[in-house]
């Protein structure tokens, strides 16, 4: 989320496909701007995170405008895009998680566009699959982070979430190998309830039993932080009138009892049940 004065802020760029069965061009594009360029922005917060009050953070997040370029993506995709780039940004600042994932957090504030790819199968007659890869790009077209989402299971169809996750990790490794600057982090969002077997697998890989590494949440296969979300199937309406879906962070667990629950969409609010976790600013000696 850059200032509108930043050169090249709204330039869209088409990158190489994520996989060989992905289209050359993204299926959807979302563009970021500021409603008021004189007001606070996430980028300003990221440059000096300790100098802003909670009210300033909320104003900065509510100042972000996310609009489709051309075809509008499905509402659940738009909800995930805003949650990752705005609500999670605020959540990480409010809980101190940004101290453990600083590069990813700072990168989110520089998001200029999101390219959304729908996975497809087939050669001549392609069939869309319920899988989406969302590339968060800065104003130079560099990939900051990648979000993977799989839609809810349809009648008679069961998802192999572990298999889908490992395929996503493989695609991301290939992308990292192709670009000079690797991604700063990845997000995985699956329908609620999040598959417990997969959550436990990621926690083990990220050494979540360690007091510091549980929040850094580095996935060894990629060498960058990974954050897991679940999305509800019941939609609600935001104060701006947009359709949104509740999304919750399931890893890392930022609360000793329950996680913070940011409400995606304009008019961001946060609810906290239980005592917040103690996230250290520095790693212990």
Backbone as a ProteinNet text record, in pm:
[ID]
protein_1_A
[PRIMARY]
XXXXXXXXXXXXXXXXXXXXXXXXXXXXXXXXXXXXXXXXXXXXXXXXXXXXXXXXXXXXXXXXXXXXXXXXXXXXXXXXXXXXXXXXXXXXXXXXXXXXXXXXXXXXXXXXXXXXXXXXXXXXXXXXXXXXXXXXXXXXXXXXXXXXXXXXXXXXXXXXXXXXXXXXXXXXXXXXXXXXXXXXXXXXXXXXXXXXXXXXXXXXXXXXXXXXXXXXXXXXXXXXXXXXXXXXXXXXXXXXXXXXXXXXXXXXXXXXXXXXXXXXXXXXXXXXXXXXXXXXXXXXX
[TERTIARY]
84.7	0	88.2	123.8	213.6	136.3	206	143.7	109.4	-0.8	-40.7	60.9	146.3	249.8	366.8	375.3	489.5	488.7	602.2	605.3	574.3	488.7	456.6	366.5	296.3	216	114.5	45.9	-65.3	-32	94.2	129.3	105.2	34.6	13	114.7	165.3	258.5	213.4	229.5	193.8	320.6	321.9	438.3	419.5	523.7	515.4	414.3	354.4	255.1	317.3	235.3	284.4	321.3	241.1	271	247.7	288	273.8	129.2	37.3	-103.4	-178.2	-102.6	-163.3	-165.5	-261.6	-267.5	-155.1	-121.1	-19	-62.4	-188.6	-237.7	-319.9	-319	-400.8	-549.1	-626.5	-771	-836.5	-775	-826.4	-708.1	-729.6	-628.6	-697.6	-636.2	-682.4	-576.4	-620.5	-527.7	-549.6	-439.1	-442.8	-419.4	-492.2	-470.7	-512.4	-496.4	-535.5	-655	-750.5	-867.5	-828.2	-734.1	-685.4	-534.1	-465.5	-319.1	-254.1	-329.8	-274.8	-290.8	-367.8	-393.9	-289.5	-299.6	-205.8	-219.6	-110.3	-109.7	-33.6	-59.1	19.3	168.9	206.4	348.2	412.3	339.5	390.9	403.4	306.1	310.9	432.3	457	566.8	703.3	715.1	844.4	879.7	779	804.5	694.8	691.2	577.5	553.7	656.7	641	592.2	580.5	542.4	392.9	316.3	174.3	88.3	-25.5	-122.3	-217.5	-290	-386.2	-486.2	-532.5	-627	-567.3	-437.6	-369.6	-362.2	-337.4	-328.5	-461.7	-570.6	-702.3	-734.2	-700.2	-723.3	-643.6	-519.9	-436	-495.9	-545.4	-603.8	-734.4	-815.3	-941	-919.6	-798	-765	-731.4	-713.5	-674.8	-797.7	-786	-891.6	-840.5	-917.1	-880.9	-989.7	-952.5	-1050.1	-1007.1	-1101.9	-1067.3	-1029.1	-937.5	-902.5	-968.6	-1077.4	-1151.7	-1249.3	-1244.4	-1339.6	-1325.2	-1439.4	-1439.7	-1423	-1332.7	-1315.7	-1431.3	-1448.3	-1551.9	-1534.5	-1644.6	-1641.8	-1547	-1541.5	-1453.5	-1306.5	-1273.2	-1136.1	-1102.5	-1197.2	-1176.3	-1159.1	-1235.2	-1223.2	-1085	-1034.9	-902.2	-794.7	-807.5	-708.8	-699.6	-815.4	-814	-764.7	-802.4	-758.5	-606.1	-546.6	-402	-326.1	-368.5	-291.4	-325.5	-446.1	-488.4	-511.6	-603.3	-637.6	-520.9	-451.4	-337	-225.1	-209	-109.8	-137.9	-265.7	-304.2	-290.7	-330.5	-320.8	-177.2	-84.5	56.3	113.3	69.6	116.5	58.3	-71.6	-137.7	-91.2	-43.8	-0.5	151.1	223.7	369.1	426.4	342	391.6	486.4	470.1	557.1	703.8	730.7	868.8	932.1	848.6	899.8	895.4	814.2	806.2	821.4	930.2	941.6	945	1018.5	1029.3	895.7	824.9	693.4	598.2	597.3	506.2	533.2	658.4	692.6	658	675	641.8	493.6	408.5	263.9	223	291.3	258.4	291.7	368.4	407.4	327.1	225.4	144.4	78.6	98.3	37.6	-70.6	-49.3	-150.2	-147.6	-257.1	-262.6	-308.3	-230.1	-268.2	-322.2	-439.3	-507.9	-518.1	-464.6	-465.1	-556	-644.1	-728.4	-660.6	-636.1	-570.4	-666.1	-611.2	-693.1	-625.6	-707	-653.1	-703.7	-628.3	-666.4	-578.2	-571.4	-489.2	-573.6	-659.7	-742.6	-864.7	-930.3	-1048.2	-1016.2	-984.9	-942.6	-1062.7	-1049.1	-1151.6	-1095.5	-1168.7	-1122.8	-1134.3	-1032.2	-1030.3	-1057.3	-1100.6	-1132	-1008.5	-900.7	-775	-732.3	-681.9	-640.4	-503.1	-416.3	-289.4	-293.9	-266.1	-275.2	-136.9	-85.3	47.5	36.4	98.8	103.3	227.6	208.1	318	340	465.1	493	483	515.3	495.7	590.3	696	788.6	753.9	642.6	602	672.4	743.1	811.4	714.2	724	633.2	676.1	588.3	614	579.7	461	412.6	312	280.9	183.3	81.6	-44.4	-152.7	-216.8	-233.3	-297.8	-432.7	-536	-670.6	-735.9	-808	-888.7	-1032.1	-1125.7	-1267	-1323	-1437.2	-1496.6	-1526.3	-1528.1	-1557	-1699.3	-1715.2	-1848.1	-1904.4	-2027	-2092.9	-2017.4	-1979.7	-1912.9	-1764.7	-1708.2	-1566.5	-1496.2	-1389.1	-1310.7	-1172.6	-1129.5	-998.4	-889.6	-778.5	-659	-577.5	-609.3	-547.1	-395.7	-349.3	-205	-139	-199.8	-145.2	-149.5	-259.7	-271.9	-167.7	-145.6	-46.9	93.7	129.2	263.7	284.7	179.1	188.9	211.5	143.3	162.4	305.6	359.6	497.8	593.7	567.3	652	645.6	524.5	510.7	586.3	578	643.9	794.5	847.5	991.7	1038.8	960.5	995.6	996	898.8	894.6	1013.9	1049.1	1165	1291.8	1301.4	1419.5	1425.6	1308.8	1304.4	1329.3	1303.7	1320.4	1433.9	1502.8	1621.4	1584.6	1475.8	1430.5	1319.9	1344.9	1245.1	1128.2	1019.5	903.9	940.6	870.3	899.6	815.6	714.4	629.6	515.8	447.2	333.1	216.5	96.6	-25.2	-106.2	-168.4	-254.6	-389.5	-495	-630.5	-718	-775	-865.2	-998	-1104.4	-1235.3	-1232	-1308.1	-1319.1	-1404.1	-1365.9	-1248.5	-1121.9	-1011.2	-885.1	-844.3	-796.5	-756.7	-653.1	-690.2	-605.5	-474.9	-481.7	-360.1	-257.6	-304.3	-213.8	-159.4	-245.1	-199	-89.6	-109.5	-9.6	121	107.7	226.9	307.7	239.2	307.9	369.3	297.9	351.3	478.9	480.5	600.5	715.5	686.9	790.7	847.7	760	801.7	851.8	862.6	911	830.5	697.9	607.9	616.2	689.7	703.8	809.8	890	990	923.8	962.6	896.8	908	1014.6	1034.4	998.8	1044.9	1023.9	877	792.5	650	589.8	642.4	590.7	663.1	789.4	860.4	800.6	760.9	686	749.9	879.4	951.3	933.4	885.9	872.1	1005.3	1074.6	1208.4	1214.3	1110.3	1111.6	1121.3	1076.8	1079.2	1171	1200.6	1288.1	1222.8	1089.5	1016.8	899.3	841.8	728.4	606	528.5	400.8	294.1	181.8	69.8	-53.9	-130.9	-245.8	-375.9	-474.3	-604.6	-715	-830.2	-950.5	-1058.1	-1143.2	-1247.3	-1383.2	-1476.4	-1611.8	-1689.8	-1792.1	-1873.6	-1992.4	-2018.8	-2131.4	-2086.8	-2147.4	-2108.3	-2182.1	-2122.4	-2185.5	-2162.9	-2216.5	-2201.3	-2119.4	-2016.1	-1930.4	-2000	-1948.1	-2007	-2014.2	-1924.6	-1924.7	-2023.1	-2087.6	-2183.6	-2126.1	-1997.8	-1933.8	-1962.5	-1973.4	-1989.7	-1855.6	-1851.1	-1724.9	-1748	-1638.3	-1642.5	-1547.3	-1592.2	-1503.9	-1383.3	-1267	-1141.6	-1066	-1005.9	-934.8	-795.1	-702.7	-567.2	-564.9	-515.6	-508.1	-364.7	-269	-126.8	-47.5	43.2	69.5	-43	-58.7	-161.4	-113.3	-182.6	-139.5	-205.1	-279.9	-348.9	-335.9	-325.1	-309.8	-435.8	-548.7	-674	-730.4	-751.5	-805.5	-731.1	-735.8	-666.1	-747.4	-678	-746.2	-832.3	-944.8	-1032.6	-1053.4	-968.1	-991.5	-1113.1	-1191.6	-1307.3	-1268.1	-1266	-1219.2	-1314	-1258.3	-1340.6	-1326.4	-1382.1	-1376.8	-1440.1	-1384.4	-1432.8	-1374.8	-1242.6	-1176.9	-1194.6	-1227	-1233.8	-1164.6	-1129.1	-1065.2	-1124.8	-1144.3	-1195.4	-1088.1	-1079.7	-981.5	-1046.9	-1037	-1089.7	-973.1	-963.8	-854.6	-735.7	-628	-509	-415.4	-365.6	-278.2	-146.2	-90.3	37.9	149.9	257.3	373.5	470.2	471.9	559.3	685.3	801.4	923.4	967.5	1017.1	1071.8	1203.7	1280.7	1411.5	1419.1	1498.5	1521.7	1605.6	1575	1653.9	1795.4	1886.9	2027.2	2046.9
-117.9	0	122.8	171	283.2	411.7	521.7	650.9	664.7	733.6	753.1	837.5	905.1	986.1	901.4	778.9	694.2	664.8	687.9	664	520	503.7	369.8	292.8	363.9	295.5	200.7	238.9	159.6	82.6	65.3	-10.5	-158	-223	-365.9	-438.6	-549.1	-628.4	-772.7	-840.1	-980.2	-1062.6	-1150.5	-1234.7	-1370.2	-1450.4	-1585.2	-1665.3	-1765.3	-1844.5	-1917.8	-1946.5	-2013.9	-2158.1	-2225.6	-2361.6	-2374.2	-2485.9	-2504.5	-2509.5	-2541.5	-2546	-2421.2	-2315.4	-2187.3	-2101.3	-2010.2	-1923.9	-1821.5	-1768	-1665.2	-1542.4	-1508.1	-1388.8	-1427.7	-1341	-1371	-1366	-1442.1	-1443	-1317.9	-1264.8	-1143.7	-1059.5	-929.6	-837.8	-741.4	-721.7	-622.3	-513.5	-389	-275.9	-200.6	-158	-88.7	60.6	140.5	284.9	336.6	466.7	529.3	620	613.3	699.9	845.4	869.4	1003.8	997.9	1056.1	1046	1125.3	1214.1	1293.3	1222.9	1116.2	1044.9	936.4	867.1	759.2	646.7	573.8	458.9	345.2	218.9	107.9	124.8	183	202.8	295.5	400.3	491.3	419.9	336.5	259.1	166.9	100.3	3.7	69.8	194.9	263.7	300.7	318.5	356.3	299.5	167	101	139.7	182.9	213.8	356.8	434.8	575.1	599.7	493.9	513.3	446.8	510.6	457.9	361.5	278.6	185.4	255.2	374	446.7	487.4	521	556.4	435.5	319.1	196.4	165.5	177.5	150.2	249.8	378	478.5	447.3	400.3	366.3	250.2	149.8	34.2	70.1	153.9	194.4	289.4	342	432.4	357.3	225.9	145.1	111	133.9	100.4	-11.2	-119	-231.7	-247.6	-231.5	-234	-331.4	-398.3	-488.9	-411.7	-468.2	-415.4	-507.5	-461.2	-547.3	-634.2	-763	-857.4	-864.9	-861.8	-867.4	-1011.3	-1035.6	-1172.4	-1210.4	-1339	-1381.6	-1313.4	-1297.5	-1225.2	-1289	-1422.6	-1486.3	-1460.4	-1446.1	-1413.6	-1270.8	-1178.8	-1039.8	-1030.2	-1110.1	-1110.8	-1157.5	-1262.1	-1314.4	-1211.9	-1146.6	-1046.8	-933.9	-885.8	-776.2	-823.7	-944.4	-994.7	-1003.5	-1062	-1083.4	-950.8	-857.2	-734	-624.3	-626.6	-518.6	-569.4	-663.6	-711	-782.5	-868.7	-937.7	-838.7	-737.9	-633.1	-566.9	-532.9	-470.6	-568.8	-692.8	-796.2	-815.8	-823.1	-844.6	-727.3	-606.6	-489.4	-489.7	-518.1	-511.9	-617.2	-731.2	-840.4	-848.5	-772.1	-779.8	-885.5	-953	-1056.2	-998.1	-869.5	-807.5	-811.5	-821.1	-832.3	-965.3	-1068.2	-1200.6	-1228.1	-1154	-1169.7	-1032	-962.3	-821.8	-799.7	-881.4	-858.9	-880.4	-984.9	-1010.3	-897.6	-855.9	-749.6	-618.9	-581.9	-458.8	-471	-591.7	-612.2	-595.4	-640	-627.8	-482.3	-391.3	-249.4	-192.1	-264.1	-216.3	-282.2	-357.1	-423	-319.3	-333.2	-242.3	-311.4	-439	-516.6	-661	-731.1	-875.3	-941.5	-1035.9	-1115	-1248.6	-1285.5	-1405.8	-1505.6	-1624.3	-1730.2	-1844	-1886	-2002.8	-2123.3	-2226.7	-2344.7	-2418	-2468.5	-2536.4	-2667	-2757.3	-2880.9	-2898.2	-2977.4	-2998.7	-2918.8	-2963.8	-2896.3	-2808.5	-2871.2	-2795.1	-2736.2	-2816.9	-2771.7	-2770	-2652.5	-2638.5	-2631.3	-2698.8	-2698.6	-2632.7	-2537.1	-2468.4	-2558.5	-2552.7	-2625.2	-2526.7	-2576.1	-2484.9	-2439.9	-2410.1	-2369	-2233.4	-2149.3	-2014.1	-1985	-1925.5	-1872	-1721.1	-1646.6	-1500.8	-1441.9	-1370.1	-1310.4	-1165.6	-1132.4	-995	-929	-823.8	-759.1	-616.4	-572.6	-431.9	-351.8	-223.6	-138.4	-172.3	-249.9	-293.4	-431.2	-488	-619.3	-734.3	-707.4	-814.2	-881.6	-1013.3	-1088.4	-1075.5	-1018.8	-1002.4	-1130	-1181.9	-1302.1	-1371.6	-1495.8	-1573.4	-1632.6	-1619.2	-1677.4	-1790.9	-1903.9	-2019.3	-2042.5	-2060	-2083.8	-2195.8	-2281.8	-2386.2	-2370.3	-2366.6	-2347	-2469.5	-2454.9	-2567.2	-2685.7	-2803.2	-2925.1	-2921.9	-2965.8	-2975.8	-3115.7	-3135.5	-3262.9	-3378.6	-3475.3	-3593.7	-3576.6	-3457.2	-3430.9	-3403.9	-3479.6	-3462	-3408.6	-3303.2	-3245.1	-3318.6	-3341	-3389.2	-3265.6	-3205.7	-3078.7	-3090.4	-3201.6	-3219.7	-3221.3	-3292.8	-3297	-3160.9	-3088	-2954.4	-2860.4	-2871.5	-2786.6	-2814.6	-2940.3	-2974.4	-2933.7	-2939.7	-2891.3	-2740.5	-2669	-2524.6	-2491	-2564	-2540.5	-2564.8	-2667.4	-2696.6	-2583.5	-2531.7	-2420.1	-2296.8	-2274.5	-2156.7	-2169.5	-2288.8	-2310.4	-2282.8	-2323.4	-2296.2	-2146.3	-2076	-1930.8	-1864	-1908.2	-1852.4	-1872.5	-1985.8	-2014.5	-1926.6	-1879.7	-1801.1	-1652.7	-1602.9	-1460.1	-1433.6	-1324.3	-1291.4	-1269.6	-1197.8	-1174.4	-1272.8	-1361.9	-1461	-1398.5	-1473.2	-1422.5	-1407.4	-1317.7	-1288.6	-1372.3	-1439.4	-1522.9	-1581.1	-1678	-1740.7	-1751.3	-1751.8	-1767.7	-1881.7	-1960	-2068.7	-2052.9	-2048.5	-2031.6	-2144.7	-2220.6	-2330	-2311.1	-2373.3	-2358.9	-2406.7	-2338	-2378.3	-2504.4	-2593.7	-2585.3	-2623.1	-2553.9	-2581.9	-2726.5	-2797.8	-2938.7	-2954.6	-3021.9	-3031.5	-3105.2	-3208	-3283	-3194.6	-3107.3	-3016.6	-2910.7	-2858.8	-2759.2	-2817.2	-2939.5	-3003.2	-3026.8	-3059.8	-3080.6	-2951.1	-2841.6	-2713	-2671.4	-2691.4	-2656.4	-2734.5	-2860.7	-2942	-2893.2	-2866.1	-2817.8	-2684.3	-2597.6	-2463.8	-2461.1	-2578.5	-2590.8	-2500.7	-2517.4	-2431.2	-2453.3	-2554.3	-2577.4	-2485.9	-2420.6	-2326.3	-2191.3	-2124.4	-2001	-1888.7	-1886.8	-1781.6	-1830.3	-1949.9	-1999.4	-2022.1	-2042.4	-2061.8	-1939.2	-1820.5	-1697.4	-1661.3	-1696.5	-1676.8	-1766.3	-1885.2	-1978.8	-1996.6	-2024.3	-2042.2	-2185.6	-2198.6	-2330.4	-2366.5	-2469.4	-2501.4	-2520.1	-2577	-2602.1	-2474.6	-2360.8	-2233.2	-2130.6	-2149.2	-2055.9	-1922.3	-1915.9	-1792.1	-1823.8	-1722.5	-1747	-1799.2	-1881.7	-1929.7	-1903.6	-1849.6	-1822.7	-1891.8	-1956.2	-2035.5	-1968.3	-1965.2	-1907.1	-2005.7	-1984.1	-2055.6	-1952.6	-1983.1	-1892.4	-1958.4	-1885.3	-1936.6	-1928.6	-2011.2	-2012.6	-1917.5	-1864.3	-1773.1	-1629.5	-1561.7	-1425.2	-1324	-1205.6	-1093.8	-968.7	-857.5	-733.3	-634.5	-576.5	-480.8	-345.4	-252.1	-118.7	-47.1	-83.1	-19.9	-87	-196.3	-266	-382.5	-411.5	-521.8	-654.5	-759.1	-893.6	-944.3	-995.9	-1044.1	-1174	-1246.9	-1375	-1369.6	-1412.2	-1413	-1503.3	-1452.8	-1526.5	-1521.2	-1633.5	-1641.5	-1699.1	-1646.9	-1700.5	-1823.9	-1936.2	-2059.6	-2099	-2039.9	-2059.5	-1943.3	-1883.8	-1916.7	-1868.5	-1936.7	-1902.8	-1782.4	-1669.6	-1546.4	-1526.3	-1623.8	-1609.6	-1737.6	-1725.5	-1844.1	-1929.5	-1869	-1943.5	-1946	-1827.6	-1819.1	-1710.5	-1718.6	-1620.6	-1492.8	-1386.8	-1264.5	-1296.5	-1226.5	-1247.9	-1114.9	-1079.7	-957.8	-975.7	-872	-876.6	-815.5	-896	-848.9	-744.3	-643.8	-544.4	-406.9	-307.5	-169.8	-158.6	-71.7	-59.5	-170.1	-188.9	-300.2	-292.3	-402.8	-414.7	-543.8	-556.2	-678.3	-721.7	-848.7	-905.2	-995.9	-997.6	-1083.2	-1152	-1283.6	-1360.8	-1427.9	-1409.1	-1470	-1376.2	-1424.7	-1344.3	-1353.2	-1239.2	-1244.3	-1312.8	-1375	-1442.6	-1341.1	-1381.8	-1295.5	-1322.3	-1231.8	-1247.8	-1166.7	-1230.6	-1156.7	-1067.5	-945.2	-855.1	-908.3	-969.9	-1023	-1171.2	-1244.3	-1384.5	-1393.6	-1486.8	-1500	-1545.4	-1503.4	-1543.4	-1687.2
0	0	0	-114.4	-128.6	-139.4	-121.8	-145.3	-291.5	-318.8	-457.9	-532.6	-457.7	-522.9	-571.2	-523.5	-557.9	-707.3	-776	-920.5	-954.6	-1052.2	-1099.3	-1008.1	-918	-814.6	-874.1	-981.3	-1031.9	-1158.4	-1187.3	-1306.5	-1282.2	-1374.4	-1363.2	-1450.9	-1401.8	-1479.5	-1478.5	-1590.1	-1598.6	-1584.2	-1485.3	-1461.5	-1526.6	-1520.5	-1573.4	-1494.8	-1554.2	-1481.8	-1365	-1263.7	-1144.2	-1175.4	-1254.1	-1293.3	-1443.1	-1498.1	-1642	-1686.1	-1593.9	-1631.2	-1586.5	-1553.8	-1522.5	-1648.9	-1662.6	-1779.8	-1778.2	-1895.8	-1902.5	-1824.8	-1835	-1767.7	-1645.3	-1543.2	-1424.4	-1457.8	-1385.4	-1406.4	-1347.9	-1242.7	-1179	-1132.8	-1126.6	-1072.5	-976.6	-861.3	-765.3	-753	-750.6	-742.1	-611.2	-550	-421.9	-441	-363.6	-362.1	-225.1	-204.8	-79.4	-103	-12.9	-23.7	-3.4	88.4	116.7	128.7	32.7	30.5	143.3	206.7	316.8	450.9	454.8	580.3	602	716.2	745.6	643.1	621.4	531.8	598.4	558.3	613.1	589.7	476.8	448	551	590.8	693.2	827.5	860	984.4	984.2	871.2	862.2	875.8	832.6	841.6	985.3	1068.7	1208.1	1296.9	1314.9	1380.1	1525.3	1595.3	1736.9	1762.3	1656.4	1672.2	1653.9	1626.8	1597.8	1704.3	1732.1	1827.8	1757	1832.9	1770.3	1679.9	1720.1	1636.2	1502.8	1503.1	1378.3	1285.7	1344.8	1265.8	1198.2	1274.1	1216.6	1106.6	1127.7	1023.1	897.6	916.6	801.3	722.9	793.6	726.2	656.1	719.9	658.1	540.9	530.2	419.9	291.3	302.6	187.6	103.3	-26.1	-121.5	-211.5	-221.5	-307.5	-411.9	-538.8	-647.1	-755.9	-819.9	-930.4	-1055.5	-1128.5	-1260.5	-1361.8	-1423	-1513.7	-1436.6	-1461.9	-1403.7	-1251.7	-1182.3	-1036.4	-989.5	-893.1	-841.6	-750.5	-721	-626.4	-490.9	-419.2	-291.6	-190.6	-188	-89.3	-121.2	-249.3	-287.5	-245.6	-267.6	-226.2	-74.7	1.1	147.1	189.7	126.6	160.9	127.4	12	-29.7	71.9	117.1	213.9	350.7	388.8	518.2	523.4	420.9	420.7	420.9	337.4	319	419	475.7	565	707.1	722.9	857	924.4	850.4	909	941	856.9	882.7	1017.3	1040.5	1167	1283.1	1261	1363.6	1409.2	1313.8	1346.3	1426	1392.8	1468.1	1608.8	1618.9	1748.4	1846.9	1797.4	1885	1899.8	1818.9	1822.4	1730.1	1654	1563.1	1458.6	1427.9	1326.9	1368.9	1500.7	1546.9	1507.6	1490.5	1457.5	1307.2	1232.9	1087.7	1022.2	1050	1008.6	857.9	783.6	639.7	570.2	609.6	551.2	585.7	710.3	755.2	681.8	669.4	597.6	449.5	395.2	254.7	226.7	319.4	299.7	280.3	347.6	338.1	200.6	122.3	-10.5	-123.2	-87.8	-189.5	-279.7	-410	-507.8	-589	-619.5	-691.9	-643.4	-667.3	-643.6	-772.6	-820.2	-936.6	-886.5	-935.2	-888.4	-1002.1	-981.2	-1081.1	-1035.7	-1122.1	-1096.3	-1160.2	-1081.9	-1136.3	-1230.4	-1339.2	-1440.6	-1481.2	-1537.1	-1591	-1733	-1810.7	-1949.7	-2043.7	-2168.7	-2268.2	-2359.9	-2440.1	-2533.2	-2463.7	-2382.8	-2310.8	-2161.8	-2112.3	-1973.7	-1879.5	-1768.6	-1665.7	-1541	-1486.9	-1366.9	-1244.3	-1160.4	-1034.2	-920.2	-805.4	-694.1	-617.3	-688.6	-626.8	-682.2	-593.6	-631.6	-572.6	-653.7	-605.6	-626.2	-520.9	-523.7	-500.6	-599.9	-591.9	-547.8	-436	-388.3	-446.6	-524.6	-596.2	-548.2	-548.7	-521	-650.4	-646.7	-764.3	-878.7	-850.1	-954.9	-1009.9	-962.4	-1010.3	-943	-833.9	-760.8	-665.1	-654.7	-569	-423.3	-342.5	-199.3	-124.7	-152	-84.1	-174.6	-142.9	-219.3	-122.2	-158.2	-79	-157.4	-93.9	-157	-91	-173.5	-121.1	-200.7	-130.3	-193.9	-147.3	-241.8	-211	-138.5	-71	0.9	-89.9	-31.2	-106	-160	-283.1	-341.9	-316.2	-351.7	-326.7	-392.3	-312.5	-364.9	-391.5	-362	-387.1	-254.9	-229.2	-108.4	-145.2	-75.5	-102.8	-24.2	-88.7	-21.5	15.7	130.4	166.2	182.5	234.3	248.1	111.3	17.3	-117.9	-185.4	-169.9	-228.2	-169.8	-39	26.7	-26.6	-39.1	-85.7	-231.5	-311.9	-450.3	-452.3	-362.8	-353.2	-313.7	-216.9	-174.4	-291.7	-369.6	-485.6	-586.9	-614.4	-708.2	-657.9	-528.3	-471	-478.2	-458	-469.4	-611.8	-710.1	-849.4	-876.6	-821.7	-840.8	-774.5	-654.9	-587.3	-669.1	-735.6	-816.5	-941.5	-989	-1112	-1090.8	-970.7	-948.5	-851.5	-876.5	-797.5	-650.8	-627	-490.6	-457	-362.4	-326.6	-252.6	-241.5	-168.1	-21	47.4	187.6	282.8	229.8	313.8	232.3	292.2	225.2	322.8	265.9	343.2	282.8	367.9	321.8	390.6	310.6	363.1	311.8	405	369.5	443	393.7	458.7	603.8	688	828.2	840.6	931.9	1017.7	941.6	971	902.5	928.9	827.3	845.1	957.3	1062.2	1180.6	1151.3	1067.8	1035.3	966.6	878	808.1	903.9	991.1	1087.8	1176.9	1222.1	1306.8	1229.7	1102	1018.8	1007	979.4	965.9	1099.2	1208	1339.9	1370.2	1333.6	1356	1270	1141.3	1049.9	1096.3	1149.8	1192.7	1336.7	1399.6	1537.2	1630.8	1626.1	1703.2	1853.3	1897.3	2040.8	2102.5	2016.2	2064.2	2090.7	2199.9	2242.5	2140.4	2060.6	1961.3	1821.4	1787.4	1651.7	1619	1719.8	1693.5	1626.7	1657.5	1598.6	1469.1	1459.8	1333.7	1225.9	1265.5	1180.5	1043.3	1042.5	916.5	866.8	743.8	681.4	616.8	665.1	613.8	463	403.1	259.1	178	236.4	164.6	229.9	357.9	427.4	458.8	458.8	487.7	580.2	645.4	734.3	659.4	729.5	677.7	783.5	740.9	829.9	774	861.9	820.8	864.2	773.4	803	769.4	830.5	790.6	758.9	661.3	618.1	634.8	693.9	712.7	581.3	570.3	448.8	457.2	577.9	596.3	576.5	480.7	447.6	534.5	547.6	615.4	530.4	573.1	498.3	579.3	519.4	587.1	595.2	678	685.4	550.6	458	325.7	231	277.2	192.5	115	133.2	60.7	130.1	50.5	105.4	154.7	276	331.3	407.8	422.9	492	611.8	730.7	848.1	824.6	860.2	843.3	975.1	1013.7	1141.3	1120.8	1197.5	1199.1	1287.3	1234.3	1312.9	1346	1277.4	1308.8	1250.3	1331.5	1472.2	1563.7	1675.2	1771.8	1852.3	1838.8	1904.9	2040.3	2084.5	2211.4	2290.1	2420.8	2504.6	2504.9	2471.5	2467.3	2325.5	2267.3	2132.5	2056.5	1925.3	1843.8	1830.4	1796.3	1756.9	1635.9	1623.8	1509.1	1438	1342.4	1266.2	1176.6	1162.6	1074.7	941.7	837.1	707.6	652.1	587.8	519.8	582.1	514.6	562.2	700.1	784.3	920	1006.6	996.6	1063.8	1215.1	1275.3	1420.8	1460	1585.1	1631.2	1763.9	1777.8	1901.1	1960.3	2090.4	2156.8	2273.7	2276	2387.6	2457.6	2587.3	2660	2668.6	2726	2749.3	2629.9	2577.6	2460.7	2492	2393.3	2410.5	2425.5	2490.5	2506.4	2390.7	2294.1	2178	2202.5	2219.4	2251.8	2137.4	2174.3	2073.6	2017.4	2103	2064.1	2102.2	2026.7	2059.9	2185.9	2275.4	2399.3	2369.7	2454.4	2435.4	2478.8
[MASK]
+++++++++++++++++++++++++++++++++++++++++++++++++++++++++++++++++++++++++++++++++++++++++++++++++++++++++++++++++++++++++++++++++++++++++++++++++++++++++++++++++++++++++++++++++++++++++++++++++++++++++++++++++++++++++++++++++++++++++++++++++++++++++++++++++++++++++++++++++++++++++++++

